[in-house]
C-alpha cells in the first residue's frame, strides 16, 4: 500500500473516541461494554456509510473487509488482510504517553482455519469486564450495516464470520453505536475545520464561476438545455475544477451528489431531489451542489429569480430574514430543535404566516466526512445540543407556494413566471458553531440578497403609459428616448446579445464598458434638459400662487415611501432616470439612492 499512516493523528483521534465512549457510555452509547466497528467490502454506491467515514477519520484511508474492536480498558484490535496489517504496523508499540489507549494488536487473516483462532482472541476481549450482575453483555455495532432479515451482510468472509460469532454467542447482545459515533465525529478539530472551510470555498467558487456563469450564457443566448444537462456540466466542473481555472488537484476533489437544478414550477427542496429531463425555464431557478475536498463535504444552494413578480420577491426577503433568525439560534448550548422552532415562530409573527405549512420537515443537518448525518438533523424534535466545532448545512426554503393571479397579472408580460402555478425557494449555507458566538458563522459567502439573485431580462415597452397625460407628446418623446439610451448599449453590442442582458449581475455590469462613455454623456444631457424643464415648471407654479404667503414654504419632496417602491428595473451599479417620479437613482456603495431633480444643481462626468 503506497500510503502511509499518520501515527500521531491515529492515536490522538482513537484516544478521543475512547474517552468520549467512556464518558457517555451509559447515555448515547447505550451501555455498550466495547465497540466492534467493522468495515465490509468496498462499495462505491454507499460512500457515506459510518464505517467508511470512521476509517477515513482514523486511518486517512478506507480499509475494506476489516474488523476494529475497541474495549473499555483501551485495548484496540484490528483483524485484516496482510497488506492492511502492514499499513498499520507503523503504529504498533507507539502508544503516546498519557493516552487512554493501552496498545494496538494486529491480527492477520488466516484462511486455513477460517479465522477461528482470531475470532477466539477477539471474543476473549469482548467478554472481559463486559457486563455485570448477570446482565447480557452489550457490544456496540453499526446497526445499519449489521445483517438482518431484510439486509444481508455487506462484509466478505472475514467480517461475516465475525458477525455470526457475535450473533451466536450466549450472553451477548448488540446495541447501536451509530448515535454515539455521530455525536463524537460531529465535533471537528482545528485541522478538520480548516478542510471544511476549504471545501466550502470550493463549492462557493463552483457556484459563482461555474453555474452562474453558465446559466447566464444559457439565458442570454436563449439556449435550450435540460436540467440534467446543466447538472451534468456542473458535476464535470466539480470533478475537474481546472475548467474554471481553479488550481485544485483532481484527486482531492469529488462531487457529494449529482447537482440539482429545477425550474418551471416543479420544485422539490429535499436534498434527495433529482434534476429532470425538462428544459430550463427562465422563471424561478433553484440550484444545489456539493463538493468534497480531501473527503470533507460542503453544500450550497441558491434561488435565482428571473423577472420576478413583487409577491415572489417579498416572499424571498421573508426567507432571507428567517435564515438570519435561524443563524442566531445556532449557538452552543441550545438544542438543535430550536432552529426549527425559531423559523416557525418568525413566520407566525410575520405578515406571511401561511408560509409555515410550506416549510420542509427539517432545516438542515450535520456535515463533515459524512455528507448528511441522520442523527443530527435540524428537525422539530431533535434534543441534542449544539457544541463548539460542529458544522451544519442550514437549508431553509419553501415548497409548493401558490402564485396568486394578481402576482401573475402584475408580472412582466413576457415573463415565464406567468406560466407557473406554484413555486419553491431554497437557500443553503455551511455554518460552523463557534465558542462564545452570538450566531452561527456562515462559510459559503456567495451573495444571496435580492439584488444578487434577481434578474431582469424583459422590459415592458409601455411601462410608463400611465404618465402620458402629465407630460404631453414632448414628455413622452423624452421618456422613450431615455429608455432607448439606457437600454440599447447594455443589451446589444455589435449586433449581438451579451451577458449584460442579465443586468443585475454585478460582474457582468462591470465588464460591459463598451459605449458607456457615450451613454453617460447622453444621459447627462437628458437629465440637464429635464432639470431645466422642472425649474421652469416650478417658476410658473410660483407665479400662479401669487403672494398669498405660501410661497415661502418649502414643498416636501417625497418620491418613494420605501425602497420597495423603486422601479423594478433599478439595477446595482447603474444610473437610473425615473421619469414618473422625476428622480435620478444613483448607485452609492452599491446601493441605489434616489435624488429628486429639483435637488440637483449640475452633473459633472
Buried (B, 14 or more C-beta within 10 A) or exposed (E): EEEEBBBEBBBBBBBBBBBBBEEBBEEBBBEBBBBBBBBBBEEEEEBBBBBBBBBBBBBBBBBBBBBBBBBBBBBBBBBBBEEBBEBBEEBBEEBEEEBBBEBBBBBBBEEEEEBEEBBEBBBEBBBBEBBEEEEEBBBBBBBBBBBEEEEEBBBBBBBBBBBEBBEEBEEBBBBBBBBBBBBBBBBBEEEBBEBBBBBBBBBBBBBBBBBBBBBBBBBBEEBEBBBBBBBBBBBEBBEEBEBBEBEBEEEBBBBBBBBBBBBBBBBBBBBEBBBBEEBBBBBBBBBBBBBBBBBBBBBBBBBBBBBBBEBBBBBBBBBBEBBEBBBBBBBBEBBBBBBBBBBBBBBEEBEBEEBBEBBBEBBBBBBBBBBBBEBBBBBBEBEBBBEBBBBBBBBBBBBEBEBEEEBBEBBBEEBBBBEBEBBBBBBBBBBBBBEEBEBBBBBBEBEBEBBBBBBBBBBBEEBBEEBEEEBEEEBBEBBEEBBEBBBEBBBBBEEEBBBBBBBBBBEBBEEBEBEEEEBBEBBBEBBBEBBEBBEEEEEEEEEEEEEEEEEEEEEEBEBBEEEEEBBBBBBBBBBBBBBBBBBBBBBEEEEBEBBBBBEBEEBEE
